[in-house]
Amino acid sequence: MRRLARALVAALLLTAGTAVPASAADQCLAGASCLDGRLADGTPYLFVKPDHWQGTVIVGLDFASGGLTDPLTARLVDRGIAVGGTTRTVTGWNIARAIDNQAEALSRFEAASGPAKWAIASGESMGGFVSAGAAQVHPEVFDAAVPFCGGLGGAVGQWNQKLDTVFTLKTLLFPDRDLPVTGIPADVPGTQQAWISALAGAQATPEGRARIALAGAIGQLPEWGLAADGSETPLPRTVTERQEGTYLALAGGPLPYIGQAMSSRRQIEQLAGGNPSWNTGVDYARQLGDDPAVRELYRRAGLDLGADLARLAAAPRIAADPSAVAYLSRGIVFDGELDIPVLTVNATGDQISTVAQQQSYGAVVRSAGNGPLLRQTYVQTAGHCTFTADEQVTAIEVMLDRLRTGHWPSTSPRVMGGRYVPFTPPVFNRPFTATASPGR
């Protein structure tokens, strides 16, 4: 039925006179042809089709803005797999539209190339988020999804989680500083630098290090980060190393958590017309639980952890704008309804798409009775989407095996190899379902 639906759409597009633009041809990979153009909303799309195409096409966000030079593209094209997709330049954090654009982009490809045997939604970061959304929203179009490093706690849940981190930092470290939690001003670079500078100062003191660790634990940040040059630091073992890792994830490396928390929240608030996040009714002592590393850092700093948790409990809460929550919910709240197989891949030390969100996604899928359609895998690495091309190819080959046979091959780390590891993510602190409301 999926192939029939796609074929009908492709036929309609051909009838309407869809042509293959030539603008990408001069840049295309050897042994392949390129198709590019713009979707109805103006979003660019680009596909690379191998001369020896075997019928599989990978569709993802961001491909049209750099996919030709991605090492993964050459690896897949060599295997006879077509690769392509869109960009986020038009949609940004309009995730609902970005999801629909994946289906429209696929229809453009098939109008020019013929129906695909297997169409797989896949991408990294927001692209991983969007590909999981495509699996939920467009199972009639896609045959499978392989989301890499996607924020699979859903749009509302992941931004509530980020609110928790920034609120804790502001309350305990910078109550009198002009550092925003929500209502991000237009000067995003200036705001990012102000936050990063303030956190660098806090990291220089025992008290600041303890409170940074507390905020990281409440917000479920990894205790592992990248160095300033983007290189991976050693896997932290001691309490001191784990705290330093949290700080690097938060405010160091080439993509600091706090920087993305400012820039993306600004865009979301502009699109949503208000603040979609809240912490009314949130018990931060419960979210922290018993964290021995945080307790030890508080002991070293001579601080009273209970007193700081009491300060958090007494601090005025942030309420959400219901219409902004509704906007963010449309793109997307994961409900666990799956009709096609999904294989997720996440780094254990991802500071942007925190690994606890993978637990949330798995929980809702299993609760909906669709656990057999899902496999979740983890790569031991720090940073956001820091996979090798080999690790990504492995995941895609696993999904192709699943599509060909109708049965999952082994997804154990021993079989998948590389840096794949056995891993159980922590329970996500801020799950959000379509029936929940702000403050519940």
N, C-alpha and C positions, 0 to 999 in steps of 0.2 A: 504493500500500500504506500510506503514512503517513496519508493522509486516511481510509482505511478503518479503520485502527487507532484513530485519534482519534474517528471517528464511533461505533465500538463502545463506547469508554469513555464518551463523552458520553451514549449511549443508556442505559447502565447507571446513570449518575448520575441521569438524568431518571427512570428507573424507581424509583430509590431515593427520589425525592421532592425533589431539589435545587430550591431556589427562589432567586429573585433578591432578596437583602436590600435593604431600602429605605434603610438608614442613610447611604449615600453620595449618594443622589439629590439632596438639598438642596445639596450642595457641587459637583455635577458641572458640567462645562463646558457652556456654551450650545451647543445643536445636537448634544448627545450624551447618552447615558444611562450610568449607572455600575452596576457589579456589584461587590459586596464580600462578604467572609465570612472564614472561617478554614479552613485545611487540616487534615488529620487530626492533625498534630503541634501544632496551635494557631497556626501561622504565619498572620498576616493576608494577605489578597490583595485587590487592587483592579484593576478594569479600566474603561477609558473606551471606549465604543463610539460612533462617530459615527452620527448618524441616517442619513447617506448612506454607510454602511460599504461599502467596495469589496472586502472579503474578506481583507485582510491584517491580522495581529495581531502586535505586538511584545511579547515577554514577557521581563521582566527582574527581577533582584534589586533591592530598594530602592524599587520604584515605589510600593508601598503606604504608604511613609513620607515622601512628598513629591512624588510624580509629578504630582499635579494642578496644582501651581504651577510646574513646570518649563516654561520656554518651549518646549522641544522638543515637549512633549506637545501644546500648542495647534497647533504647526506641523504635526504629523503628523495630528491629528484633522481639521484643515482640508483635508488631502489625502484624507480618507476612510479613514485607517488607525487601527485600534483599538490601544490601548496599555495595558499593565498589567503586573502581576507581584506580587511578594511583598515581604517585608522580611527582614532578617537578625536580627531581634530574638530569635527562638527559636534559630536555627541558629548564628549567629556564625561561628566558624571550623570548624564541622562542614560542610565543603564538599560532601561526598558527599550529605548530606541536602538541602543547599540546591539542588544540581543536580536531585535527584529532585523537589523542590518545584516547580521550573519546569514540569516535565511535568504534575504534578498541578494546578497553577494553570491551565495551558492547558486541561486537561480540564474544569475548572469553568466556564471561559469558554465553551467550545464546547457544554457541556451546556445553557447558557442561551441562547446566541446562534446555535447551529448550527455546523457544521464550517467552519473557516477555509480559504480557498483557499491562503494561504501563512502559515505560522507561523514567525516569526523570533526566535531567542533573541538578546537583546542587553542590554547594560548597561555601567556604568562601574565601574572599580576592581575590587573583589571581584565586582561584577556582571559585568564583562567576563571575569574569570576563570571565573565560574560559567557564563556563556553559552558560552565555549569548551568547558567541561566538558560542557554539555548537548549540544553538537554531537557530541562523542565518545561519550557514554554513551547518548543518546536520539535517534539519527538516525531512528528509526522514528516519532518524534513531531514533531520539528522539520524544517523544510525548508531552513533556512539559519541562520547565526549571524553577527552583527556585534559582536565584542567591542571595546569601547573601553577603552583604558588598563588592560588586564588584566595581571596578573603571569603571563605565559605561559611562564615557566621552570618552571612546576609548583610545587606547594606546597613540596616538599622542596628543590628547587633554589633557589627565591627566598629561602628562609630560611637556607640555607647561605651564599648571597651576602651577606645582611645580617649573618650571624655574622662573615664575613671583615672587614667594615668595622669593626664594634664591637670585635672582638678586636684589630685593629691599633691602634685608638685607645687602648684600655685598656693594651696592652702598651707602647706607645711614649710615651704622654703621661701616663697615670694609673696606673702600676703599683701605687702605694701608696694609691690612693683607693678608697673603698667604692662603686664604680660597677659594677653587674652587667653581664655579657655574656649569660649565661643564668641561670636560676633567679630570674626577675624577682619581686621582693617584691610583697605585696598593695598597698602604697602606691605605685601607679603614678604618680599626679601628682607625688608627691615625688621619685620616681626620675627621672622625665622632667626635672623642674626641676634636679635635681642634675647631670644630664648636660649640659643646655643651659648652665647656669652655668659648668661646667668647660670646655666647648668655647669659650664666649665669652672666658674668660680665656686659653685657648691661642691663640685667634685674634689676640690683642693682641701676640703676640711673633713674631719671624721663625721661631724654632724650631717654635713651635706651628703656624704657617701651613704650614710645609713638611710637617710630619707629618700635618696634616689633609688636605693634598693627596695625600699618599701613601696614606692610608686610603681616600680617595675614589676614587683610581685603582684600587686593589686591589678595592674593592667596586663598581666601575663606576658610580659616581654621576655625574649630569650636572654639568658645569661652568657651570651656569646655574640661578639660583634666583629666587624671588619676594621682594620687599621685605616688611617687617613688615606693611604694610597690605594685602598680597595683590596689589599691582600688579606688573606685569612689568618687570624691569630690562632694560636694553639687552643685546643679544646680546654676550657677552664676546668680546674679541679678544686682549688682551694676556695675558701670564702672570699678572700681578697680578689682572686682572679675572676670569680663569678660576678662580684660587684663591678669590677672594671669592665667585664663583658656587657653587663646591663647598661653601663654608662655609654659604651661605644655604640650599642644598639640604639640608645635613646638620642645621643647628641654627637656621635662621632661617625667616622666612615663616610663614604661618598653619598649615602642616602639615609640621613638620620631620621629616626622615627618622628622626632619633634618637628622637623622641617616638613615632612609629608602631612603631619597632623594639622599644620597651619595652612598649607597651600590647598590641599584637597578640601578641607573643611570650608575654606573661603569659597571655593567654587560650588560646593554643595549648597551652602547657605544662600548663594546668589540664585542658583537654579530652583531651590525649594522655596524661596521666599521667606526663610526663617530658619530657626534652629531645630534640627530633627533629633537631637540627643538630650537625654535627661539622666539625672541620678536621684530623683525623688524616690524615697523609700529604699535606697540601696544601703546595705550594711557592709561597710568596708572591712570591719573586723572579721566578718564571716567570709568575705572574699579572700582575705589574706590567709585565714586558717592558721595553722601552726607551721611557721617557716623558720627553721633553725638558723639559716644564714642571716635572715633579717634580724632575728633576736641577737645573734652574735655581734653583728655590726652595731646594733643599738647599745649593746654592753660595752663595746670598745669605745664608743663615742660618749659614754656616760649619759645617755638619753633614756627616758622612760617611754617604752613602746606603748604601753597602755595609755599614757597621757596623750601621745600623738594620735592614737586611734580615737580617743575621746574628742580631740580637737576636730578630727574629720567628721565624727558623728554629729557634732554641734554646728558644723559649718553650714551656712545657708546653701540650700540645694539649688540646682539648675533645672528648670522645667522646659519641656519641649513645646514647640508650636505644633499643634495637632495636624495642621495642613502640611507642614514640612515633613512630619513623620509619614503621612499618607503618600507624599511624593516619593520619599526614599523607599517606602515599602513596595511601590510599584516596580522598583528596579534594584533588587528583588529580595523577597523573603523566600527562603528555601523551605518547601513544605514536605519534602521527601517523596513526592510523587514522581516516579521514574517509570518510563516504558522502554528505555534503551540503556545499555551498559555504560557505566561511568568508572573511570580509573583516575584517582586523584594522586598527585605527587606534590609533596611539600618538604621544604628544608626544615630540619629541626631547629635551626637558628635563624629563622626568618623574622626580621624585626617589623616588617610591614604587614604581611599576611601571617599573623601569629598562628603558631601551630595548633593552639587550643581551638581555633575555629574549625579545624578539620574534625575534631571530636563532635562539635555541634552538628556539622553536616551529616556525619555518619549516624548520629543519634536520631535525627529526624527521618533519615531514609529507612533505618531499621524500624522505627516506630510506625512508619507507613506500610510496613510489610514488604519493603523492596530491597532488603539487605542482599539478596542473591545477585542483584544487578550492580552492586558496588564493590570495588576493591580500593583500598587506601594504602599508599606507600609513602615512605619517608627516606630522605637523603640526608646524611649527616654532614652538614655544611652550614656555615654562617652566612648571613646576608640574604638579600631579597632576590629570589630567582637565580641563584648562583649555581645552576646545573651545568654539567658538561653536555655537549651534543650527544655523546655516547649514552648518557643517562636518559636523555629525552627520547632518543631512538629506541632504547630498550622498552620504555613505557608504550610507545606507539606500536611497536611490534607485538607486545603483549595484547594490546587491544585488537590488532588485526587478527591475531590467533583466536581471540574470543569471538570475533565476528565470523571468521571462516568456519569454526567448529561448533559454535553455539555453547561452548563450555569454557570456563576460565582456565587458563594454564596457571601454573604456580606463580604467585607473586611474592614468594618468600625472598628475603634479602640474599640468601645463599644462591638462589637461581638467578635473580636479577643482577647480582654482582655489583661491581663498582663501589660506590659509597652508600648504597641502599642498606638500611639498618632496621632491625626490629625496633619498634617505638610505639609507645602508648601515650598519646597526648593527654594533657590534663583536661579536666572537665571545664568547658567554656563557661566563664562567669556571667556573661550577659546574653543568654539565648533570647531570641525574639521570634514569636510566631505571628502569623497573620491575625490571630484572634486576640493577641495581647494589646494592651493600651499603655500609653506613657504612665509611668509610676507604678505599674503592676509588676 
